[in-house]
């Protein structure tokens, strides 16, 4: 039985990268079908966060850095100020998805921002990353400049907000179960095992996540 999983995330959410490690470990060797879904925490023209803000630095010091260290991950609060909008990165994701590189692209954009401090709001940066993954750089670049995937991306955002009721990221929909925030490998495994027993949609909150009011 193949378990279908949808993961809602944003490329400027540090917990989305942190949660990916135990999630990947939990699904390794499992018969699962994972689809990463877009969710912009601060879509244009809303103001994005600034790394110099005391509030953001406090969150990283108290939550992000300790959790990343516990997971054995290297992460930094990118100095890019203000933080980039992510609509272009997500439009690039739609291109990568069409060309069989969805998961690889998703992971590369997250690591580029939080581990290399690359400005993922710039088309040239995104193009360079796409080329690294073996995608057609010229085609990718032109698709972003022409906003070829703008409508597709906006449709996905509307579904996330109006139909799925996503309010924070990361949010994992594992079969009939909705789980918000970072979880341990064991917690993900338990939820997957529970999904083998069909039930109605359940919501598991309280994990560390990013919401529209901040992260």
C-alpha positions in Angstrom: 0.0 0.0 0.0 1.5 3.3 -1.1 1.0 6.1 1.4 0.6 9.5 -0.2 2.3 12.4 1.7 2.1 16.1 1.0 4.5 18.5 2.7 3.7 22.2 2.8 6.7 24.4 3.3 8.4 27.7 2.5 12.0 28.2 1.6 12.5 30.9 4.2 11.2 28.7 7.1 14.2 27.2 9.0 12.0 24.5 10.6 11.1 23.2 7.1 14.8 22.3 6.6 15.2 20.9 10.1 12.0 18.8 9.8 13.2 17.3 6.5 16.0 15.2 8.1 13.9 13.1 10.5 11.1 12.9 7.9 13.5 11.6 5.3 14.9 9.0 7.8 11.3 7.9 8.7 10.2 7.3 5.1 13.5 5.6 4.0 12.6 2.2 2.5 8.9 2.9 2.9 6.3 2.7 0.1 5.5 6.4 0.1 4.8 9.0 -2.5 5.9 12.4 -1.4 4.8 15.7 -3.0 6.2 19.0 -1.7 3.7 21.8 -1.8 4.2 25.6 -1.8 3.1 28.0 1.0 4.4 31.5 1.1 4.6 32.8 4.7 4.9 36.4 3.6 3.8 36.8 0.0 4.5 40.1 -1.9 3.7 42.9 -1.0 3.9 41.9 2.7 7.2 42.9 4.3 9.6 40.0 4.8 11.8 39.5 7.9 15.1 41.2 8.6 17.9 39.1 10.2 19.0 42.1 12.2 15.7 42.2 14.1 16.1 41.2 17.8 12.9 39.1 17.5 14.3 36.9 14.7 17.7 36.6 16.3 16.0 35.5 19.5 14.0 32.7 17.8 17.2 31.4 16.2 19.2 31.5 19.4 16.5 29.9 21.5 14.9 27.4 19.1 16.5 27.1 15.6 20.2 26.7 16.5 19.6 24.3 19.4 17.3 22.1 17.4 19.6 22.1 14.4 22.5 21.1 16.6 20.5 18.3 18.1 19.7 17.1 14.6 23.4 17.3 13.7 22.7 20.0 11.1 24.7 23.1 10.1 22.5 26.2 9.6 22.9 29.9 9.8 20.5 32.8 9.9 21.2 34.3 6.4 22.4 37.9 6.5 20.3 38.8 3.4 18.1 41.7 4.5 15.3 41.9 4.0 14.7 38.2 3.4 13.8 37.3 -0.2 10.3 36.7 -1.4 9.9 33.1 -2.5 7.4 33.2 -5.3 10.1 32.9 -8.0 11.7 30.0 -6.2 8.3 28.3 -6.1 7.7 29.0 -9.8 11.1 27.4 -10.4 9.9 24.4 -8.4 7.0 24.0 -10.8 9.5 23.8 -13.7 11.6 21.3 -11.7 8.5 19.2 -11.0 7.6 19.0 -14.7 11.2 17.8 -15.4 11.4 15.1 -12.7 13.6 17.0 -10.2 11.0 18.2 -7.7 12.4 16.8 -4.5 16.0 17.5 -5.5 15.1 21.1 -6.3 13.2 21.6 -3.0 16.1 20.4 -0.9 18.7 22.4 -2.9 16.8 25.7 -2.5 16.4 25.2 1.3 20.1 24.3 1.7 21.2 27.2 -0.5 19.4 29.7 1.7 20.0 28.4 5.2 23.5 26.8 4.7 25.1 29.0 2.0 23.2 32.3 2.5 22.4 32.5 -1.2 19.7 35.0 -2.3 17.0 32.7 -3.6 14.9 35.6 -4.6 17.1 36.3 -7.6 16.5 34.6 -10.9 20.2 34.2 -11.7 20.9 32.5 -8.4 17.9 30.1 -8.9 19.1 29.4 -12.4 22.6 28.5 -11.2 21.1 26.1 -8.6 18.8 24.6 -11.3 21.8 23.9 -13.5 23.6 22.2 -10.6 20.6 19.7 -10.6 21.0 19.0 -14.3 18.1 21.1 -15.4 18.2 23.2 -18.6 19.5 26.5 -17.3 18.4 28.7 -20.3 14.9 27.2 -20.4 14.6 27.5 -16.6 15.8 31.1 -16.7 13.4 32.1 -19.5 10.5 30.4 -17.8 11.0 32.5 -14.6 11.5 35.8 -16.5 8.3 35.2 -18.5 6.5 34.1 -15.3 5.4 31.0 -17.1 4.4 29.2 -13.8 2.9 32.2 -12.0 -0.7 31.1 -12.4 0.1 27.5 -11.5 1.8 28.6 -8.3 -1.0 31.0 -7.4 -3.5 28.2 -7.8 -1.5 26.0 -5.5 -1.4 28.7 -2.9 -5.1 29.3 -3.0 -5.7 25.6 -2.5 -3.4 25.5 0.5 -5.1 28.4 2.1 -8.8 27.9 1.2 -9.1 24.2 0.8 -6.4 22.6 3.0 -6.4 25.4 5.6 -2.6 25.5 6.0 -1.7 28.0 8.6 1.9 27.2 9.4 4.8 25.3 7.9 6.1 22.7 7.8 2.8 20.8 7.7 2.7 17.2 6.7 -0.4 15.5 5.4 0.2 11.8 5.7 -2.8 10.0 4.2 -5.6 11.2 6.4 -3.5 12.8 9.1 -2.3 16.4 9.3 0.9 17.1 11.3 2.2 20.6 11.9 5.8 21.3 12.9 9.0 19.4 13.4 8.7 15.8 14.7 11.2 13.1 15.5 11.9 10.2 13.2 10.0 7.9 15.6 7.0 10.2 15.7 6.8 10.2 11.9 7.2 6.4 11.8 4.3 6.1 14.3 2.1 8.4 12.3 2.9 6.4 9.1 2.1 3.2 10.8 -1.2 4.6 12.1 -2.1 5.6 8.5 -2.1 1.9 7.7 -5.3 1.9 9.7 -7.8 4.1 7.7 -9.4 6.8 9.7 -10.7 10.4 9.3 -8.4 13.4 8.9 -6.6 14.1 12.2 -4.6 17.2 13.2 -1.4 16.9 15.3 -0.2 20.4 16.4 2.4 21.8 18.8 5.6 21.0 16.7 8.0 23.9 16.0 6.8 25.7 12.9 6.7 29.1 11.1 3.5 31.1 10.8 2.5 34.2 8.9 3.2 36.4 12.0 6.8 35.2 12.2 9.4 32.5 12.5 
